[in-house]
Amino acid sequence: MDGLQFILPQTIAQTIPVEDEVGDAGPGDDPASRRDAQFDPELPARALLLDGTPIAAHPDLNDGVYIEDVHDLVRLSQVRQRRHATSMSSLILRGDLNADGVPVSDSRLISIPVLVDNDNTAVSPESRLFVDVIHTALVAALEGQNPIAPDAFVVNLSIGVMNGHFTGRLSALARLLDWWAYRAGVLFVVSAGNVGDALKVSGINATAFEDAAIEARQAMVDEARRAQRHRRTLLSPAEAMNVLTVGAASTSSAAKGSGILPAGVLAVHDAASVVPAVSSAAGPGAYRAIKPDVIAVGGRHDVRASSISGNLNLRVANALPASGLLVAAPPHSSAVSGRRAWACGTSCAAALTTRSILQAAAALTGPDGAYEGQELPRRDMALLTRTLTVHGARWPESAADLRSSQMASGKNHEHAGAEVLSGYGYGLVNEDLMSEGPPKGATLVGLGTVRKDGARVFEMPLPQSLSNDRVHRSLLVTLAWFSPIDVARARYRLARLEAVAADEGDEPDNEWRLKMKGDVPTSNAIAKGTVWSRRLSHARVLTPSFGGDAIIPIRVQCSDSSGGGLSPDEDIRFAIAVTLQLAIDTRYDIHTEIENRLRIRQTQ
């Protein structure tokens, strides 16, 4: 062929493995609860699942998922093998069935099978280019006169390229998702990937590891993960710029009682700790962007240990009732319940994040929501929920401890933060903070459009109660956008956005009028992706002073990050979220103060 430039191996995709085993009946596993879980067939399908084939008629799903067999793959997957897509559908629609199992609000799920299920996993069709399989599915779902999923704004993709660990070069599948996100304004929720290789711990055998205190085990595992990070990188397409990449937190979403583990299975962290799962792939992403963006509940990851030549190999044990998430599953003759199993992994974390996104979308347009009664376009809903997912995420205590230990070992502020970001991203997903403001705080959201070298100003009212008073406070500002891309450029991302607080002279106010300064992540770390989240707090409890009509003018500005690739006529749509929060023990109600100021402004 004339002009042939590259020959690349076929992209063979597979589901991110879900470690599972047959589960006993859990809370809510009775006919009455299943009737309660039925979904209204008239509900819009706001989420799209690209995976294997789910069991659409599963009693736990009840009309919640329906299948569009675009590629004629359903006939190739036997019902007993349809584990992964059924698990993902279950977690998106009902969450952990061992928790409340409440159906997701105001949405159903469309599934377009792109993999063929077998006894071990689900893999891409051998005779087709997988990138084209995904592209064709998205064309059918989102474009044309009669798209299959006209209401869908979020796509769950718990699929990874076999042996496709990120090594610095963007994969074809990642570039495709970046292009589609910008073109169609759709949010892809992508698993960071599970690392199947055993974690090797040097200088200790299995007996000594089992006898060690839980704190010592956790320290050894953390050190081993850092030492082997080059083999535990993101699994393609998790490195994509315009997607929301989700890693797994080793924690469960429901109380597990005593959590007694079977013989041979060991815990590697304290039950109260929230840490990245042993098998969860780590960042950074393309161009050293923060990846994973967030981590989410993925079931507790316990391990089996084996000694080899005086060293230790740790492998994640199958999810167990003491640690896993309860999901819908194909029928098993040996199961007590027959149709449920325990699961854990980054696939589960991505599916639960998709569920949280759907819940946040319902809150935005529901009663008392910021866009109550409005039908937002797909792009706006995708951007708002992407923003709120990152905005609501918080580092658990273990992340702060890791950063402190890294700085104590001699690493500077930037490098210590990078260590934390590679495993935790912006933090653990918090569904409550995605849907409402924090205690003693207020969250504002907005949408806007900006062009190259242009800016858009948002005015946040300042509560008068904060003036001339020494009170603990923090401010969080988050932007999200889908950047156009140019695969021919070394600097692939074209649009860069950031927010600054401008004073009356239109110069950046580094203290944001509240005597605060930037906290971790640093300004350098947050500038490399297509999410920008600045977290500020007071260095000392200083006293700000301002008048009764004071505002913080937040200027969102756009620049060309590619060196000339961004057109001045390109409209970059973005979403913004701003949260001002005070210490829990303060007496002020700043939510009401800000709300009243906004209402006065609207009536003027």
C-alpha positions in Angstrom: 0.0 0.0 0.0 1.3 3.4 -0.9 2.0 5.7 2.1 2.0 2.9 4.7 3.8 4.3 7.7 3.1 2.0 10.7 2.5 -1.7 11.2 1.1 -2.4 14.7 0.0 -5.7 16.3 -3.7 -6.4 16.5 -5.4 -4.9 19.6 -6.8 -7.8 21.6 -9.1 -6.6 24.3 -10.4 -8.4 27.3 -12.5 -7.6 30.3 -10.6 -6.3 33.3 -10.6 -9.5 35.4 -13.2 -9.6 38.2 -12.0 -12.0 40.9 -15.2 -13.7 42.0 -16.7 -16.7 43.6 -20.2 -18.0 44.1 -22.0 -16.1 46.9 -24.5 -17.0 49.5 -27.8 -15.2 49.6 -27.3 -11.7 50.9 -29.6 -9.0 52.3 -32.4 -8.3 49.9 -32.1 -11.6 48.1 -35.7 -12.5 48.2 -38.6 -12.2 45.8 -40.0 -9.1 47.5 -36.8 -7.1 47.1 -36.5 -8.2 43.5 -40.0 -6.8 42.8 -38.9 -3.6 44.4 -35.9 -3.5 42.1 -37.9 -3.6 38.9 -37.1 -0.8 36.5 -39.6 1.3 34.7 -39.3 0.4 31.0 -40.2 4.0 30.1 -37.1 5.4 31.9 -34.4 6.9 29.6 -31.2 4.9 29.2 -28.6 7.4 30.3 -25.7 5.0 30.4 -24.1 2.8 27.8 -22.2 -0.4 28.7 -19.5 -1.7 26.2 -18.6 -5.1 27.5 -19.6 -8.7 27.0 -23.2 -9.8 27.0 -25.2 -9.4 30.3 -28.1 -11.5 31.4 -30.8 -9.0 30.7 -33.5 -11.2 32.2 -31.7 -11.7 35.5 -34.1 -11.3 38.5 -31.8 -8.7 40.1 -31.9 -6.5 36.9 -35.5 -6.8 35.8 -35.8 -4.6 32.7 -33.0 -2.4 33.9 -30.7 -3.4 31.0 -31.5 -4.1 27.4 -29.1 -5.4 24.7 -28.5 -4.0 21.3 -26.5 -6.7 19.4 -24.8 -4.4 16.8 -22.0 -6.8 16.1 -24.0 -10.1 16.2 -22.0 -11.4 19.1 -24.7 -12.4 21.6 -25.1 -15.9 20.0 -21.4 -16.6 20.6 -21.7 -16.2 24.4 -23.4 -18.9 26.5 -25.5 -17.8 29.3 -23.4 -19.5 32.0 -20.4 -17.6 30.7 -21.9 -14.1 30.9 -20.3 -13.1 34.2 -18.5 -9.8 33.6 -21.1 -7.8 31.8 -23.8 -9.1 34.2 -21.7 -8.0 37.2 -21.1 -4.5 35.7 -24.8 -4.1 34.9 -25.6 -5.1 38.5 -23.2 -2.6 40.0 -24.3 0.2 37.8 -28.0 -0.4 38.3 -28.1 -1.6 42.0 -24.7 -1.1 43.5 -23.4 -3.6 46.0 -26.3 -6.0 46.7 -24.9 -6.6 50.1 -25.5 -3.0 50.9 -28.9 -1.4 50.2 -29.1 -2.5 46.5 -31.4 0.4 45.7 -32.1 0.8 41.9 -30.3 3.8 40.3 -32.4 7.0 40.0 -34.1 7.9 36.7 -32.1 5.7 34.4 -31.8 2.4 32.7 -28.8 0.8 30.9 -28.1 0.0 27.3 -25.6 -2.8 26.6 -23.8 -3.2 23.2 -21.7 -6.3 23.4 -18.2 -5.8 21.9 -16.6 -8.9 23.5 -17.3 -12.7 23.3 -17.6 -14.4 26.7 -15.8 -17.6 27.4 -15.2 -19.7 30.5 -12.3 -17.5 31.8 -13.1 -14.0 30.6 -14.5 -12.1 27.7 -12.3 -11.2 24.7 -12.6 -9.2 21.5 -13.7 -11.0 18.3 -10.6 -12.6 16.6 -11.6 -11.7 13.1 -12.3 -7.9 13.6 -10.2 -4.9 14.4 -11.2 -4.0 18.0 -10.8 -0.3 17.5 -13.3 -0.5 14.7 -15.6 -2.6 16.8 -15.7 0.1 19.4 -16.0 2.9 16.8 -18.9 1.1 15.1 -20.7 0.6 18.4 -20.4 4.3 19.3 -21.6 5.4 15.8 -24.7 3.2 16.2 -25.3 4.4 19.8 -24.8 8.1 19.4 -25.1 9.2 15.8 -27.4 9.0 12.8 -31.2 9.6 12.4 -32.1 6.9 14.9 -29.3 6.4 17.4 -29.6 3.5 19.8 -28.8 5.5 22.9 -29.9 9.1 22.3 -30.2 9.8 26.0 -26.8 8.3 27.0 -24.2 10.7 28.3 -21.9 8.2 30.1 -20.2 5.1 28.7 -18.8 2.4 31.0 -15.7 0.7 29.6 -14.2 -1.9 32.0 -12.1 -3.3 29.1 -8.3 -3.4 28.7 -5.9 -4.2 25.9 -4.2 -7.5 26.6 -0.7 -6.9 27.9 -1.2 -3.2 26.9 0.4 -1.5 29.9 1.1 2.2 29.2 4.7 2.9 28.4 4.4 6.5 27.2 2.8 6.1 23.8 -0.9 6.6 23.5 -2.7 3.5 22.2 -5.0 3.6 19.2 -8.0 2.8 21.5 -7.1 5.7 23.9 -6.9 8.1 20.9 -10.3 6.9 19.7 -12.0 7.5 23.0 -10.4 11.0 23.2 -11.7 11.8 19.8 -15.2 10.5 20.6 -15.4 12.4 23.9 -14.7 15.7 22.2 -16.8 14.9 19.1 -19.9 13.6 20.8 -19.6 15.2 24.3 -19.8 11.8 26.0 -18.1 10.8 29.3 -16.1 7.5 29.2 -15.6 5.9 32.6 -12.6 3.6 32.2 -11.0 1.1 34.5 -7.4 1.8 35.4 -6.7 -2.0 35.0 -5.9 -4.9 37.2 -2.3 -6.2 37.3 -2.4 -9.9 37.1 1.3 -10.5 37.9 2.1 -11.4 41.5 3.5 -8.7 43.7 7.1 -9.7 44.7 8.2 -8.8 48.2 11.9 -9.4 48.9 13.7 -10.7 51.9 10.8 -12.4 53.7 9.0 -15.7 53.4 5.3 -16.5 53.7 5.5 -17.6 57.3 7.2 -14.4 58.5 4.8 -12.3 56.5 1.8 -14.0 58.1 3.3 -13.5 61.5 4.0 -9.8 60.9 1.8 -7.1 62.3 -0.8 -5.6 59.9 1.1 -2.3 59.8 4.3 -4.0 58.8 2.5 -6.0 56.0 1.0 -2.8 54.7 4.4 -1.0 54.7 6.0 -4.0 52.8 3.3 -4.0 50.2 3.4 -0.3 49.6 7.2 -0.4 49.2 6.9 -3.3 46.8 4.3 -1.6 44.7 6.5 1.5 44.3 9.6 -0.6 43.4 7.6 -2.4 40.7 5.7 0.5 39.3 7.2 0.2 35.9 5.4 -3.2 35.5 2.2 -2.0 37.0 1.3 0.9 34.8 -2.2 1.8 33.5 -3.8 -0.7 31.2 -4.8 0.8 27.8 -7.0 2.8 27.2 -6.9 4.1 30.7 -4.2 6.6 29.7 -6.6 8.6 27.5 -6.9 12.3 28.2 -10.6 13.0 27.9 -11.8 10.0 29.9 -12.5 9.5 33.6 -10.0 6.8 34.8 -11.0 4.9 37.9 -8.7 2.9 40.1 -9.8 0.5 42.8 -9.7 1.3 46.5 -9.3 -1.8 48.7 -12.5 -1.3 50.7 -16.1 -2.5 50.7 -19.3 -0.6 50.5 -21.1 -2.5 53.2 -20.3 -3.6 56.7 -18.9 -7.2 56.7 -19.3 -8.0 60.3 -16.3 -9.9 61.7 -14.7 -10.3 58.2 -13.1 -13.6 59.1 -10.9 -14.8 56.2 -10.4 -18.4 55.2 -7.1 -20.3 55.8 -4.4 -19.1 53.5 -5.9 -15.7 52.8 -4.2 -12.7 54.5 -5.2 -9.0 54.9 -2.6 -6.5 53.9 -4.0 -3.4 55.5 -6.1 -2.5 58.5 -9.8 -2.9 58.0 -10.4 0.8 58.7 -7.8 2.0 56.1 -8.7 3.0 52.6 -5.7 2.3 50.3 -5.3 1.6 46.5 -5.9 -2.1 45.9 -2.8 -4.4 45.5 -3.7 -5.2 41.9 -4.9 -1.7 40.8 -2.7 -0.2 38.1 -1.0 3.1 38.8 -0.3 6.3 37.0 0.6 8.8 35.7 -1.2 8.9 32.4 -0.2 10.5 29.0 2.1 13.5 29.4 2.2 12.8 33.1 -1.4 13.8 33.6 -3.0 12.8 36.9 -4.2 9.2 36.5 -6.2 7.5 37.8 -8.5 10.5 38.1 -10.1 9.0 41.2 -10.3 5.7 43.1 -13.6 4.1 44.1 -14.8 1.1 46.2 -13.5 -2.1 44.6 -13.9 -4.6 47.3 -11.3 -5.4 49.9 -8.2 -7.0 48.2 -6.8 -9.8 50.4 -3.9 -12.0 49.2 -2.5 -15.5 49.1 1.2 -15.7 49.9 3.8 -18.2 48.5 7.5 -18.3 49.1 9.9 -18.7 46.1 13.7 -18.7 46.7 13.4 -16.9 50.0 11.2 -14.2 48.5 7.5 -13.7 48.7 4.8 -13.7 45.9 1.4 -12.1 46.7 -1.6 -12.7 44.6 -5.1 -11.3 45.1 -7.5 -13.9 46.5 -10.9 -14.4 44.9 -13.4 -12.0 46.3 -15.0 -13.5 49.4 -18.1 -12.8 51.6 -15.7 -11.2 54.1 -14.4 -8.7 51.6 -16.1 -8.6 48.2 -19.1 -6.9 46.6 -22.2 -8.9 45.9 -23.3 -8.8 42.3 -25.7 -10.5 39.9 -24.2 -13.5 38.2 -25.1 -16.4 35.9 -26.8 -19.4 37.5 -24.4 -21.8 39.4 -25.6 -25.2 40.4 -23.4 -25.0 43.6 -24.7 -21.5 44.7 -27.0 -21.2 47.6 -28.7 -18.2 46.0 -28.0 -19.5 42.5 -27.7 -16.1 40.8 -25.2 -14.0 42.8 -21.5 -13.9 43.3 -18.8 -11.9 45.1 -16.6 -9.7 43.0 -13.7 -7.2 43.4 -11.4 -5.2 41.2 -11.1 -2.0 39.1 -14.0 -3.1 36.9 -16.2 -2.9 40.0 -14.8 0.5 40.9 -15.6 1.9 37.5 -19.1 0.5 37.5 -19.8 1.9 40.9 -18.5 5.3 39.7 -20.8 5.2 36.7 -23.7 4.6 39.2 -22.6 7.6 41.3 -22.5 9.7 38.1 -26.1 8.7 37.2 -27.2 9.5 40.8 -25.5 12.9 40.6 -27.2 13.6 37.2 -30.5 12.8 38.7 -29.8 15.2 41.6 -28.8 18.0 39.3 -32.1 18.0 37.4 -34.3 16.7 40.3 -36.1 18.7 43.0 -33.9 21.4 44.5 -31.2 20.6 42.0 -29.1 23.3 40.3 -30.9 22.6 37.0 -34.2 21.5 38.4 -36.6 20.5 35.6 -34.2 21.2 32.8 -33.2 18.7 30.1 -29.5 19.3 29.8 -27.6 18.4 26.5 -25.4 15.3 26.6 -22.2 17.3 26.6 -23.2 19.5 29.5 -24.4 16.6 31.6 -21.2 14.7 30.9 -19.0 17.7 31.8 -21.0 18.5 35.0 -20.8 15.0 36.3 -17.2 14.6 35.4 -16.4 17.8 37.3 -18.5 16.7 40.3 -16.8 13.3 40.4 -13.4 14.8 40.8 -14.6 17.8 42.8 -16.2 15.5 45.4 -13.2 13.1 45.7 -11.1 13.4 48.8 -7.8 11.9 49.8 -8.3 9.4 52.7 -6.0 9.5 55.7 -3.7 6.9 54.2 -2.8 9.3 51.3 -1.8 12.1 53.7 0.2 9.6 55.7 2.0 8.4 52.5 2.8 11.9 51.5 4.2 12.7 55.0 6.4 9.6 55.0 7.7 10.4 51.5 8.7 13.9 52.6 10.3 12.5 55.7 12.4 10.2 53.5 13.9 13.2 51.7 11.6 13.7 48.8 10.5 17.3 48.0 6.9 18.6 48.0 6.4 17.9 44.3 7.8 14.3 44.2 6.0 13.3 47.4 2.7 14.5 45.9 3.4 12.6 42.7 3.8 9.4 44.7 0.3 9.8 46.1 -1.3 10.9 42.9 -0.1 7.8 41.0 -2.2 5.6 43.3 -5.0 7.8 44.6 -5.5 10.4 41.9 -7.7 13.2 43.3 -9.0 10.9 45.9 -11.9 8.5 46.8 -15.2 9.0 45.1 -17.8 10.4 47.4 -21.3 10.1 46.0 -22.8 12.4 48.7 -20.5 15.3 47.8 -21.3 14.8 44.1 -25.0 15.5 44.8 -25.0 18.1 47.6 -22.8 20.5 49.4 -20.7 19.5 52.4 -21.6 20.3 56.0 -21.0 23.9 56.9 -20.3 24.6 53.2 -21.8 25.5 49.8 -21.2 24.1 46.3 -21.9 26.1 43.2 -21.8 24.7 39.6 -21.8 26.4 36.2 -21.3 25.9 32.5 -19.5 28.0 30.0 -17.8 28.3 26.6 -14.4 29.8 26.0 -12.0 30.2 23.0 -8.3 30.3 22.6 -6.8 33.3 24.6 -10.3 34.1 25.9 -11.8 34.0 29.4 -15.1 33.7 31.1 -15.7 35.2 34.6 -17.9 33.6 37.3 -18.7 35.7 40.4 -19.0 33.8 43.7 -20.6 35.8 46.5 -18.5 36.0 49.7 -20.5 35.4 52.9 -20.3 38.5 55.0 -19.9 36.4 58.2 -16.4 35.5 57.2 -15.2 39.1 57.1 -13.1 40.1 60.1 -13.3 36.7 61.8 -10.7 34.0 62.3 -12.3 30.8 61.1 -10.9 27.7 59.5 -11.9 27.6 55.8 -11.1 25.9 52.5 -11.9 26.5 48.9 -12.1 24.0 46.1 -12.4 25.0 42.4 -12.7 22.3 39.7 -12.9 22.6 35.9 -13.5 19.8 33.3 -13.5 20.0 29.5 -13.1 17.8 26.5 -10.0 18.9 24.6 -9.7 18.6 20.8 -6.7 16.5 19.9 -4.2 16.3 17.1 -2.5 12.9 16.8 0.1 14.4 14.4 1.5 16.7 17.2 3.9 15.8 19.9 1.7 17.9 22.2 -1.5 16.0 21.6 -3.9 18.0 23.9 -4.8 21.3 22.2 -6.8 23.2 24.8 -5.6 24.0 28.3 -8.0 25.6 30.9 -7.3 27.0 34.3 -9.1 29.2 36.8 -7.7 32.2 38.7 -9.1 34.7 41.2 -8.8 38.2 39.8 -8.9 41.4 41.9 -10.1 44.8 40.7 -7.0 45.3 38.6 -7.8 42.0 36.8 -4.6 40.5 38.1 -4.6 37.0 39.8 -5.2 37.1 43.5 -3.1 34.3 44.9 -4.9 34.4 48.3 -8.4 34.3 46.7 -9.6 37.2 49.1 -9.8 34.7 51.9 -6.1 34.6 53.0 -5.6 31.1 51.5 -3.0 29.4 49.4 -2.8 26.3 47.2 -2.6 22.9 48.7 -1.8 19.5 47.1 -2.0 18.5 44.3 0.4 21.3 43.1 -0.4 23.7 40.3 2.2 22.0 38.2 0.5 18.5 38.6 -3.1 19.7 37.8 -2.1 21.5 34.6 -1.4 18.5 32.5 -4.8 16.8 31.9 -8.4 17.9 31.0 -9.5 18.2 34.6 -8.1 21.1 36.7 -8.9 20.9 40.4 -7.3 23.5 42.7 -7.6 22.9 46.4 -6.8 25.9 48.7 -6.7 26.3 52.5 -5.4 28.9 54.9 -1.8 28.7 55.8 -2.5 30.4 59.1 -5.8 31.4 60.5 -5.6 35.0 59.2 -8.5 37.4 59.2 -9.9 38.4 55.8 -11.7 41.7 55.4 -14.3 42.6 52.8 -17.6 44.5 52.3 -21.1 43.2 52.3 -21.3 42.8 48.5 -17.9 41.3 48.0 -17.4 38.5 45.5 -14.6 36.3 44.2 -14.3 36.8 40.5 -13.2 33.4 39.1 -11.7 33.8 35.7 -11.7 30.7 33.6 -9.1 31.1 30.8 -8.1 29.1 27.8 -4.7 28.7 26.1 -3.2 26.7 23.4 -1.1 23.9 24.9 0.1 22.5 21.6 2.1 25.3 20.2 -0.3 26.4 17.5 -2.8 23.6 16.9 -5.8 25.2 18.6 -8.0 27.3 16.3 -9.1 30.7 17.6 -12.6 29.8 16.4 -12.8 26.6 18.4 -15.5 26.7 21.2 -14.3 24.8 24.2 -17.3 23.9 26.5 -16.5 23.4 30.2 -18.1 22.9 33.6 -17.0 24.4 36.8 -17.7 23.6 40.5 -16.7 25.7 43.5 -17.0 24.7 47.1 -16.4 27.0 50.1 -16.4 25.1 53.4 -15.8 26.1 57.0 -14.8 24.0 60.0 -17.6 21.7 61.3 -17.8 23.5 64.7 -18.4 27.0 63.3 -21.8 28.7 63.9 -22.2 30.2 60.4 -24.6 29.1 57.7 -22.7 30.2 54.6 -24.9 28.1 52.3 -27.9 30.2 53.1 -25.9 33.4 52.9 -24.6 32.6 49.4 -28.0 31.3 48.2 -29.7 34.6 49.3 -27.1 36.7 47.5 -27.6 34.7 44.3 -31.4 35.1 44.5 -31.1 38.9 45.0 -28.8 39.0 41.9 -31.3 37.0 39.8 -34.2 39.4 40.7 -32.3 42.5 39.9 
